[in-house]
Amino acid sequence: MSTVIPIGPFHPLQDEPANFLLTVEGEKVVDIEANMGYIHKGHELLGQSKTYDQVVIQTERICGICSVTHTVCFCHAVENLLGIEIPKRTAYIRTILGELERCHSHLLWAGLAGHFIGYNTVFMWAWKYREPVLDILEALTGNRRTSSILKPGGVRRDLDEKHFPKLLEIMSTLRGQTKMLLEAVIDDPVIHSRTKNVGVLTYEDAVDWCVVGPTARASGVDTDVRRDEPYGAYDEVDWEVIVWKDGDVFAKVAVRLLEIIESTKIVEQCVKQFPKGPILNTIKQIPVGEGIGRYEAPRGEDIHYVRSNGTNMPERWKVRAPSNVNVPSFHASCIGESISDVTITLASCDPCYSCTERMAVVVDPGSGKIIYTGNDLVRMGQEKTKAIARELGRPPDLPLKLEF
């Protein structure tokens, strides 16, 4: 006899709301249904009412972890539309910031993974090592996360090279700390028992589900946009794509930790080879056309699409975040697992649920008739907010009007 067990939409394991319905027979999971869409910020629709420069600021808020990722990817799309190259100094700046983001993202995930299996020592180590990375990001850009330093054609502000000695020191220290953390993970029998042969995603399943990033590379899929379609300074520095073949949670841990080590090497080389020159290829007009940007985010390949009608606002902007393709792979990696192992398996692809928000209209599946438009959804959200404010006895905010 089967039973359905819900995980979410609000669960201690999940940093964001999502709902997973596990069909179990005893302790064994025989089916899983993933329901996204609890967070809808309407980024793509909002972008159509903003200038390209304003969209850049908005892209930073798609994901609190991957602010550099989405911003650079959007810039790639606009630059692809224009057919322009960015200055070499800018390419190095973007590479440095991108790899610092990869370091802090992987450390954040490693810490949370330790917490999920009840190993809070790993959690405290990883998050302690992450703090200097955020500190140097703040020194370089003015903010730990959303710096608003990037823009199509280059960057808004240059990096102050007086911070480079400290940056090199942090990278050297982090490399040693990560090696120590990796050795601890490899030697610890508790971590082995909770991650080895758990949540296995085979090479065939990884290809079938089109997974990307560490989730793919941990299953033996040798793919990385930084190498396969180089951008920034990646074709001017030495580094390796980390690939494991086991496909289990342990492999995903190992791949991410080893990638941190590679990131420190990339940053060090960029600092030592940091070129002089301009930081911006000024854009005066966006012509009619379309462009696609690709970027290797910490979670995998990110894609942004932009279509221009010749005005200073995009006619269409579409985001395909890596979690959009990684999350569905749970259908392959969770089936056959025990209930106790499903939670860490769900976390193993480092899902970002706010990146996967998609709802723009509500359609009747039978007739195909549109029930609610984007404007309807905005209006209903505003009305609901005001109703809640009245129930709480608080004055609602000033009337909002947002149309597309």
Secondary structure as the mmCIF struct_conf table of DSSP 4:
data_model
#
loop_
_struct_conf.conf_type_id
_struct_conf.id
_struct_conf.beg_label_comp_id
_struct_conf.beg_label_asym_id
_struct_conf.beg_label_seq_id
_struct_conf.end_label_comp_id
_struct_conf.end_label_asym_id
_struct_conf.end_label_seq_id
STRN STRN1 THR A 3 ILE A 7
BEND BEND1 PRO A 9 PHE A 10
TURN_TY1_P TURN_TY1_P1 PRO A 12 LEU A 13
BEND BEND2 ASP A 15 GLU A 16
STRN STRN2 ASN A 19 GLU A 25
TURN_TY1_P TURN_TY1_P2 GLY A 26 GLU A 27
STRN STRN3 LYS A 28 ASN A 35
BEND BEND3 TYR A 38 TYR A 38
HELX_RH_AL_P HELX_RH_AL_P1 HIS A 43 GLY A 47
TURN_TY1_P TURN_TY1_P3 GLN A 48 SER A 49
BEND BEND4 LYS A 50 LYS A 50
HELX_RH_AL_P HELX_RH_AL_P2 TYR A 52 THR A 59
TURN_TY1_P TURN_TY1_P4 GLU A 60 ARG A 61
BEND BEND5 ILE A 62 ILE A 62
BEND BEND6 GLY A 64 ILE A 65
HELX_RH_AL_P HELX_RH_AL_P3 SER A 67 LEU A 82
TURN_TY1_P TURN_TY1_P5 GLY A 83 GLY A 83
HELX_RH_AL_P HELX_RH_AL_P4 LYS A 88 PHE A 116
TURN_TY1_P TURN_TY1_P6 ILE A 117 GLY A 118
HELX_RH_AL_P HELX_RH_AL_P5 ASN A 120 THR A 141
BEND BEND7 GLY A 142 ARG A 145
STRN STRN4 LEU A 150 LYS A 151
TURN_TY1_P TURN_TY1_P7 PRO A 152 GLY A 153
STRN STRN5 GLY A 154 VAL A 155
BEND BEND8 ARG A 156 ARG A 157
HELX_RH_3T_P HELX_RH_3T_P1 GLU A 161 HIS A 163
HELX_RH_AL_P HELX_RH_AL_P6 PHE A 164 ASP A 187
HELX_RH_AL_P HELX_RH_AL_P7 PRO A 189 THR A 195
TURN_TY1_P TURN_TY1_P8 LYS A 196 ASN A 197
BEND BEND9 VAL A 198 GLY A 199
HELX_RH_AL_P HELX_RH_AL_P8 TYR A 203 ASP A 208
TURN_TY1_P TURN_TY1_P9 TRP A 209 CYS A 210
HELX_RH_AL_P HELX_RH_AL_P9 GLY A 213 ARG A 217
TURN_TY1_P TURN_TY1_P10 ALA A 218 GLY A 220
HELX_RH_AL_P HELX_RH_AL_P10 VAL A 225 ASP A 228
BEND BEND10 GLU A 229 GLU A 229
TURN_TY1_P TURN_TY1_P11 GLY A 232 ALA A 233
HELX_RH_3T_P HELX_RH_3T_P2 TYR A 234 GLU A 236
BEND BEND11 VAL A 237 VAL A 237
BEND BEND12 LYS A 245 LYS A 245
BEND BEND13 ASP A 248 ASP A 248
HELX_RH_AL_P HELX_RH_AL_P11 VAL A 249 LYS A 272
TURN_TY1_P TURN_TY1_P12 GLN A 273 GLN A 273
HELX_LH_PP_P HELX_LH_PP_P1 PHE A 274 LYS A 276
BEND BEND14 GLY A 277 GLY A 277
BEND BEND15 ILE A 279 ILE A 279
STRN STRN6 LEU A 280 LEU A 280
STRN STRN7 VAL A 288 ALA A 297
TURN_TY1_P TURN_TY1_P13 PRO A 298 ARG A 299
STRN STRN8 GLY A 300 ASN A 309
BEND BEND16 GLY A 310 MET A 313
STRN STRN9 PRO A 314 ARG A 320
TURN_TY1_P TURN_TY1_P14 PRO A 322 PRO A 322
HELX_RH_AL_P HELX_RH_AL_P12 SER A 323 ASN A 326
HELX_RH_3T_P HELX_RH_3T_P3 VAL A 327 SER A 329
HELX_RH_AL_P HELX_RH_AL_P13 PHE A 330 SER A 333
BEND BEND17 CYS A 334 CYS A 334
TURN_TY1_P TURN_TY1_P15 ILE A 335 GLY A 336
STRN STRN10 SER A 338 SER A 338
HELX_RH_AL_P HELX_RH_AL_P14 ILE A 339 ALA A 347
TURN_TY1_P TURN_TY1_P16 SER A 348 CYS A 349
BEND BEND18 TYR A 353 TYR A 353
HELX_RH_3T_P HELX_RH_3T_P4 SER A 354 THR A 356
BEND BEND19 ALA A 360 ALA A 360
STRN STRN11 VAL A 362 VAL A 363
TURN_TY1_P TURN_TY1_P17 PRO A 365 SER A 367
STRN STRN12 ILE A 370 TYR A 372
HELX_RH_AL_P HELX_RH_AL_P15 GLY A 374 GLU A 391
TURN_TY1_P TURN_TY1_P18 LEU A 392 GLY A 393
HELX_LH_PP_P HELX_LH_PP_P2 PRO A 395 ASP A 397
BEND BEND20 LEU A 398 LEU A 398
HELX_LH_PP_P HELX_LH_PP_P3 PRO A 399 PRO A 399
#
